Amino acid sequence: MLIGILSVQLGSALATTVFDELGPGGAVWLRTVFAAVVLAALWRPARETLRGATLRDILVFGFVLAAMNSCFYIALDRLPLGIAVTLEFTGPLAVAVAQSKRRSDLLWAGMAFGGIVLLAPSFGNGLDPVGVLFALLAGAMWAAYLLVSTRVGRGPAGRGGLSAAMIFGSVLLLPVGLIQGGSDLADPHLLLIGFFVAMLSSAIPYVAELEALRRLSAGTVGVLLSLEPAAAALIGFIALDQDLPLREIVAIVLVVAASFGALRNAEPAPVAA
């Protein structure tokens, strides 16, 4: 789980290095295309499963994947990595609280809300409000991802459904990828970075989580996932030289603590593909 968490954040940090050449749209398209190729090689979708309700779920899943990653990369282009992930993490936290039947989880929800409120004075004064909006939209899409991925994963297509959804997502992102990336999409150096971003952000975390779920309880997985915002802030500080004011650090700690409490007994939340 720790390998998967660190891999996701390293992939996000690496993606920011090509935003000047490719823009968020070009970067997210390369990531999605390479991830689709690798996942399709691992789990080829069976044609006979791509019909009816299963096909509909896969298409919805592909749209959610494309929207989630696009919104996050737009936010990442405007916000520090730790803040972007903290705001995005409100999505899975909301799902965990909504699915819980324990009143105590309302406390965790309130704590997370307090963390977001603590960030509020920075909105427009150091934190780009458009970036904040897209980070929250990415969180909403992450919440949808958790719900839709369960239907697809348990359906007839199984893991092949993820591959098919990723392929569809790459098709949806093609126009914005070409518009923002342009001729730079053919640059071998940028293609190589895009490949490594896909491996770090999608392929490695997904495989690592599958292995973790074979050995750990759902509660343990949830607790470890709550470290995502803190890991993002650490990677942002080390790899991108992104310092955070004390108030923003406290806000991240509050969200991590709330996630720790809400997710410890929740169903495991898959890593965003």
C-alpha positions in Angstrom: 0.0 0.0 0.0 2.8 2.4 0.8 4.5 1.7 -2.5 1.2 2.4 -4.3 0.6 5.6 -2.4 4.1 7.0 -3.0 4.0 5.8 -6.6 0.8 7.8 -7.3 2.3 11.0 -5.8 5.6 10.6 -7.6 3.7 10.2 -10.9 1.7 13.4 -10.2 4.9 15.3 -9.4 6.6 14.0 -12.6 3.5 15.0 -14.7 3.9 18.6 -13.6 7.3 18.7 -15.3 5.7 18.4 -18.8 2.8 20.9 -18.2 4.8 23.7 -19.9 5.2 21.7 -23.1 2.0 19.6 -23.2 -0.4 21.4 -20.9 -2.5 19.4 -18.4 -4.6 18.1 -21.3 -1.7 16.7 -23.2 -0.1 15.2 -20.1 -3.3 13.5 -19.0 -3.9 12.1 -22.5 -0.5 10.5 -22.6 -0.9 9.0 -19.2 -4.3 7.6 -20.1 -3.2 6.2 -23.4 -0.1 4.4 -22.0 -2.1 3.1 -19.0 -4.8 1.8 -21.4 -2.1 -0.1 -23.5 -0.5 -1.6 -20.4 -3.8 -2.6 -18.8 -5.2 -4.0 -22.0 -2.1 -6.1 -22.4 -2.6 -7.5 -18.8 -6.4 -7.9 -18.9 -7.8 -7.9 -22.5 -11.6 -7.2 -22.3 -13.7 -10.1 -23.7 -15.9 -8.9 -26.6 -18.8 -11.0 -25.5 -19.0 -9.0 -22.2 -19.1 -5.6 -23.9 -22.8 -5.3 -24.4 -26.0 -4.2 -22.6 -25.8 -2.9 -19.1 -22.1 -4.0 -18.8 -21.1 -1.9 -21.8 -23.1 1.1 -20.4 -21.3 0.8 -17.0 -17.9 0.6 -18.8 -18.7 3.7 -20.8 -19.7 5.6 -17.7 -16.6 4.4 -16.0 -14.4 5.6 -18.9 -16.0 9.0 -18.7 -15.5 9.2 -14.9 -11.8 8.2 -15.3 -11.3 10.8 -18.0 -13.1 13.6 -16.0 -11.3 12.7 -12.7 -7.8 12.7 -14.2 -8.4 15.8 -16.3 -9.8 17.8 -13.4 -7.0 16.7 -11.1 -4.3 17.7 -13.6 -5.9 21.1 -14.2 -5.9 21.6 -10.4 -2.3 20.3 -10.2 -1.2 22.9 -12.7 -2.6 25.7 -10.4 -2.1 24.3 -6.8 0.6 22.7 -4.7 0.5 18.9 -4.9 -0.4 18.5 -1.2 -3.3 20.9 -1.4 -4.7 19.4 -4.6 -4.7 15.9 -3.2 -6.2 17.1 0.1 -9.1 18.7 -1.7 -9.5 15.8 -4.0 -9.5 13.3 -1.1 -12.8 14.8 0.1 -14.4 12.5 -2.5 -13.6 9.1 -1.1 -14.0 10.5 2.4 -17.6 11.6 1.6 -18.3 8.1 0.2 -17.0 6.5 3.4 -19.1 8.7 5.6 -22.2 8.3 3.4 -21.9 4.5 3.5 -21.3 4.4 7.3 -24.1 3.7 9.7 -22.2 5.0 12.7 -23.0 8.5 14.1 -19.4 8.9 15.1 -18.4 9.3 11.5 -20.2 12.6 11.5 -17.4 13.8 13.7 -14.8 12.8 11.1 -16.8 14.6 8.4 -16.8 17.7 10.6 -13.1 17.5 11.1 -12.5 17.2 7.4 -14.8 20.2 6.8 -12.8 22.1 9.4 -9.6 21.4 7.4 -11.2 22.7 4.2 -12.5 25.8 6.0 -8.9 26.4 7.3 -7.8 26.5 3.7 -10.5 29.0 2.8 -8.5 32.2 3.6 -5.9 31.1 1.1 -8.5 30.8 -1.8 -7.6 33.6 -4.1 -4.8 34.7 -1.8 -2.1 32.2 -2.7 -4.4 29.4 -3.8 -5.9 29.7 -7.2 -9.7 29.5 -6.9 -10.0 27.8 -10.3 -7.5 25.2 -9.1 -9.5 24.7 -5.9 -12.7 24.2 -7.9 -11.2 21.6 -10.2 -9.6 19.8 -7.3 -13.0 19.5 -5.7 -14.5 18.4 -9.0 -11.8 15.7 -9.2 -12.8 14.6 -5.7 -16.5 14.3 -6.8 -15.3 12.2 -9.8 -13.2 10.1 -7.5 -16.3 9.4 -5.4 -18.1 8.4 -8.6 -15.1 6.2 -9.6 -15.3 4.3 -6.3 -19.0 3.6 -6.9 -18.8 2.7 -10.6 -15.6 0.7 -10.4 -17.3 -1.7 -8.0 -20.1 -2.4 -10.5 -17.6 -2.9 -13.3 -15.2 -5.0 -11.3 -17.9 -7.3 -10.1 -19.6 -7.5 -13.5 -19.0 -10.0 -16.3 -16.1 -7.9 -17.8 -14.1 -8.1 -14.5 -10.7 -6.5 -14.8 -11.1 -6.3 -18.5 -13.8 -3.7 -17.8 -11.1 -1.4 -16.4 -9.0 -1.8 -19.6 -12.0 -1.1 -21.8 -12.9 1.9 -19.7 -9.4 3.3 -19.9 -9.4 2.9 -23.7 -12.7 4.7 -23.9 -11.3 7.4 -21.6 -8.3 7.9 -23.8 -10.6 8.4 -26.8 -12.6 11.0 -24.9 -9.4 12.9 -24.0 -7.9 12.8 -27.5 -9.3 16.2 -28.7 -8.0 18.1 -25.6 -4.7 16.2 -25.7 -4.1 17.2 -29.4 -5.2 20.8 -28.8 -2.9 21.3 -25.8 -0.1 18.9 -26.6 0.1 19.6 -30.4 3.3 18.5 -32.1 5.1 18.1 -28.8 3.2 14.8 -28.3 5.6 13.3 -30.8 8.7 14.3 -28.8 10.4 11.1 -27.7 11.6 12.6 -24.4 8.0 13.7 -23.5 6.6 10.4 -24.6 9.0 8.6 -22.3 8.0 10.9 -19.4 4.3 10.2 -20.2 5.0 6.5 -20.1 6.6 6.7 -16.7 3.8 8.9 -15.4 1.3 6.2 -16.6 3.3 3.5 -14.8 3.7 5.5 -11.6 0.2 6.9 -11.5 -1.9 3.9 -12.8 -0.2 0.6 -13.4 2.0 0.2 -10.4 -0.5 1.5 -7.8 -3.3 -0.7 -9.2 -1.2 -3.8 -9.1 0.2 -2.9 -5.7 -3.2 -2.4 -4.2 -4.5 -5.7 -5.6 -1.6 -7.4 -3.8 -2.2 -5.5 -0.6 -5.9 -6.4 -0.6 -4.9 -10.1 -0.6 -3.0 -9.6 2.7 -4.6 -6.7 4.6 -8.0 -6.1 6.0 -10.3 -3.5 4.5 -9.9 -1.3 7.6 -6.1 -1.4 7.4 -6.3 -0.5 3.7 -8.5 2.4 4.5 -6.2 3.7 7.2 -3.2 3.6 4.9 -5.1 5.3 2.1 -5.8 8.2 4.5 -2.0 9.0 4.2 -2.5 10.1 0.6 -2.7 13.9 1.3 0.3 13.8 3.7 2.3 11.8 1.2 1.4 14.3 -1.5 2.6 17.2 0.6 5.8 15.4 1.4 6.5 14.6 -2.3 5.6 18.2 -3.2 8.1 19.5 -0.7 10.9 17.2 -1.7 10.5 16.8 -5.4 8.9 20.1 -6.4 10.2 22.4 -3.6 6.6 23.4 -2.6 6.6 24.9 0.8 3.2 25.2 2.7 2.3 27.7 5.3 1.5 26.4 8.8 -2.2 26.9 8.4 -2.3 24.7 5.2 -0.2 22.0 6.9 -2.7 21.9 9.8 -5.5 21.7 7.3 -3.9 18.7 5.7 -3.4 17.1 9.1 -7.1 17.5 9.9 -8.1 15.9 6.6 -5.7 13.0 7.2 -7.0 12.5 10.7 -10.6 12.6 9.5 -9.8 10.1 6.8 -8.0 7.9 9.2 -11.1 7.7 11.4 -13.7 7.4 8.6 -11.9 4.9 6.5 -10.6 2.5 9.1 -13.7 0.4 9.1 -14.9 1.3 5.6 -14.7 -0.8 2.4 -11.3 -0.5 0.7 -11.2 2.4 -1.7 -9.4 1.7 -5.0 -6.5 3.9 -6.0 -7.5 6.4 -8.8 -6.5 4.8 -12.0 
